[in-house]
Amino acid sequence: MTPSSPLRLRLDGDALVSNWKWLAARSGVAACGAAIKADAYGLGARDVAPRLARAGCRDFFVAHWAEAAAIADQIPSAQIAVLNGVDENDLAYARQLGAIPVLNTARQLALWRESGGGRCHVMLDSGINRMGIGPEQMNAELFEGLEIDIALSHLASADEDVAQNEEQLEAFERMAGTIVCNRKSLANSAGIMLDRKFHFDLTRPGLALYGGIARPEQRSGIAQVVRIEVRVLQIRNLTAGQPVGYNASFRCSTDTRVATLSIGYADGYWRGFSGKGRACFKGHDMPVLGRVSMDLLTVDASLVPDLSEGDWVEIAFDLQTAAALSGMSQYELLTGLGKRAERIWS
Ligand SMILES: *Cc1c(COP(=O)(O)O)cnc(C)c1O
């Protein structure tokens, strides 16, 4: 027997695939890859990767070697790139697994070459100043003898219309132009929506695959992938003046029917939703009352008389709206989704 779960994520596989196809079409002649690091932004890499591979995705990006190992058997015909690079301890494993390291530093480039070389990617830092070879470090010897598939770089501000985008584009072209590689790649979800000169040979969306809206132009083409459903654990009728939740941050101004739901900040429904989030039942909105607790959430069910203990309700989780309400980024909302929720793919 398995215990029942009072909290579930409904994950829409068709929406995931249609988002990838839309981004692939927006990538023009460039191929479209997928960033599936952090367990596919919390959705589950083992569920996401094969669906995208079946749709035609051939290039997957993770951050850690263990993340590559977790999906390698599922997408044998695709290439997995490990963004965070290699150190001595990873070398043997990397070669055995067959995932491709993204080499970020002069030390990593030397390590890979001296340990036998083979196909690799190279991260060039065009201005995010976080990971990769900086412009001041560029020289031909660094890359000598390496079999470089992709020269990549990462945009810092593609979700905004700022001069930094063009500056990074120019810096990337300058740097990548001096090395021998098969392919070039610059754009993330937001970068795809910039001019097509940002596309190069391969784009690398993450957020938008999972329903995030990185730029307003994506509202028309990107569908919600994650829906949160929770059970009603209890319902009580309170009277004017009674407090609800920790520190009595909400006090009923009138008779109020309070439903307690099985979700809290331990599930990634952060305290920023306190007094701001919403649950929905059969088209009726139920505003969050008071603080979000660790495992519990209280909502106002006064206008929903047919709601009963044990019913399932949906938590409003349109990512753009939820981010604005909670003060968290869309990335944090996705990657924070708790592990104890049952994940149901359709
Ligand atoms: C996370 C990541 C991406 C995907 O970025 P999104 O903004 O989620 O589309 C692409 N490239 C690199 C190097 C990344 O780290």
The ligand as an SDF file (V2000), in Angstrom:
LIG
                    3D

 15 15  0  0  0  0  0  0  0  0999 V2000
   19.9060   28.3230  -16.8930 C   0  0  0  0  0  0  0  0  0  0  0  0
   20.6360   28.5820  -18.1380 C   0  0  0  0  0  0  0  0  0  0  0  0
   19.9410   28.7210  -19.3500 C   0  0  0  0  0  0  0  0  0  0  0  0
   18.4310   28.8160  -19.4250 C   0  0  0  0  0  0  0  0  0  0  0  0
   18.0260   30.1010  -18.9820 O   0  0  0  0  0  0  0  0  0  0  0  0
   16.4940   30.5370  -18.9160 P   0  0  0  0  0  0  0  0  0  0  0  0
   16.5480   31.9580  -18.5220 O   0  0  0  0  0  0  0  0  0  0  0  0
   15.8560   29.6810  -17.8840 O   0  0  0  0  0  0  0  0  0  0  0  0
   15.9090   30.3100  -20.2640 O   0  0  0  0  0  0  0  0  0  0  0  0
   20.6940   28.8350  -20.5000 C   0  0  0  0  0  0  0  0  0  0  0  0
   22.0600   28.8490  -20.4570 N   0  0  0  0  0  0  0  0  0  0  0  0
   22.7420   28.7370  -19.3020 C   0  0  0  0  0  0  0  0  0  0  0  0
   24.2310   28.7740  -19.3280 C   0  0  0  0  0  0  0  0  0  0  0  0
   22.0580   28.6200  -18.1090 C   0  0  0  0  0  0  0  0  0  0  0  0
   22.7350   28.5470  -16.9550 O   0  0  0  0  0  0  0  0  0  0  0  0
  1  2  1  0
  2  3  1  0
  2 14  2  0
  3  4  1  0
  3 10  2  0
  4  5  1  0
  5  6  1  0
  6  7  2  0
  6  8  1  0
  6  9  1  0
 10 11  1  0
 11 12  2  0
 12 13  1  0
 12 14  1  0
 14 15  1  0
M  END
$$$$
